[in-house]
Amino acid sequence: MKFRLGWTTAFAGIFAATIGLCEVRAQERLEIFDAHLHYNQEPAPFYSLDQVREVFRRNGIGGIIATSRPNKGTHELMDAKWPELKVVPFIRPYRVRNDMQTWFNDPAIFELIKSEHARGYYRGIGEFHIYGKAAESDWVKKMVDFAVERNLYLHAHCDEEALLILFRHNPKARIIWAHTGFSVPSARIAELLDQHKDTLWGELSYRNGITGADGKLSTEWRSLFDRYSDRFLLGSDTWINERWFGYDTIFKEYRGWLAQLPAEQARRIANGNALRLFAARTPN
């Protein structure tokens, strides 16, 4: 009897381990949507389009939010029309890097947004940088209202104060919060997601606290993903050349903690949420 029980227990353990391994492997094969990509052109792109395509291919990237400084890089990604990649273009309100410091008080940037939007394929505005009371600018309010009126998303790199001001400008604004506030406590993130149920999503590049040094998901973030797996997006944030160099590592790390989640949660965060948000009026 003990012999039979031992074999039964061993078989159950092997079966459970096999199921777990299969789930991990399935999650490793997940297609990923990169919801924070820059193909900057100032003065020239770091990688050619062919090199960028290969980076996406080997990392299992099936879609991107495409932005660039200036917007020429986004035009090129759209014009490439790669059948394996869904390109969702956002208007970057920058012509050169220095615009990051002044765009929110510059009427020429609002004209840039309008002229780019006339191309007819944009789905959002950003990533733009704004902090604190600088978000109270009249030109920022004009941009927020412009986005709401035209069903555009806003991709905001901002602190909590600026985030709340953006929503005060227009409660109907739909905001993808770049880096999910970097280090805003998880409890506060949960409160903000509850307060803005249909209008706020968190993008996770550079986000602190998701895992420990051992790569294991933290208790706080596992809890957030349990409750809000439909509210998060992944991104590379290729704002400098080093991020292109490290692209493989960035997504290896994402896959490492996605594999620790239930398969359905992992699928939503990897690509399901982005595909749902951008399903209508597909640009290419």
Stockholm file with secondary structure:
# STOCKHOLM 1.0

chainA/1-284         MKFRLGWTTAFAGIFAATIGLCEVRAQERLEIFDAHLHYNQEPAPFYSLDQVREVFRRNGIGGIIATSRPNKGTHELMDAKWPELKVVPFIRPYRVRNDMQTWFNDPAIFELIKSEHARGYYRGIGEFHIYGKAAESDWVKKMVDFAVERNLYLHAHCDEEALLILFRHNPKARIIWAHTGFSVPSARIAELLDQHKDTLWGELSYRNGITGADGKLSTEWRSLFDRYSDRFLLGSDTWINERWFGYDTIFKEYRGWLAQLPAEQARRIANGNALRLFAARTPN
#=GR chainA/1-284 SS CHHHHHHHHHHHHHHHHHHHHHHHHHHHTCCEEEEEEECCCSSSCSSCHHHHHHHHHHTTEEEEEEECSSTHHHHHHHHHCCTTCEEEEEECSCSSGGGGGTGGGCHHHHHHHHHHHTTSCCCEEEEEEECGGGGGCHHHHHHHHHHHHTTCEEEEEECHHHHHHHHHHCTTCEEEEGGGGTTCCHHHHHHHHHHTTTTEEEECTTCTTSBCTTSCBCHHHHHHHHHHTTSEEBCCCCCSHHHHHTHHHHHHHHHHHHTTSCHHHHHIIIIIHHHHHTCTTCCC
#=GC SS_cons         CHHHHHHHHHHHHHHHHHHHHHHHHHHHTCCEEEEEEECCCSSSCSSCHHHHHHHHHHTTEEEEEEECSSTHHHHHHHHHCCTTCEEEEEECSCSSGGGGGTGGGCHHHHHHHHHHHTTSCCCEEEEEEECGGGGGCHHHHHHHHHHHHTTCEEEEEECHHHHHHHHHHCTTCEEEEGGGGTTCCHHHHHHHHHHTTTTEEEECTTCTTSBCTTSCBCHHHHHHHHHHTTSEEBCCCCCSHHHHHTHHHHHHHHHHHHTTSCHHHHHIIIIIHHHHHTCTTCCC
//
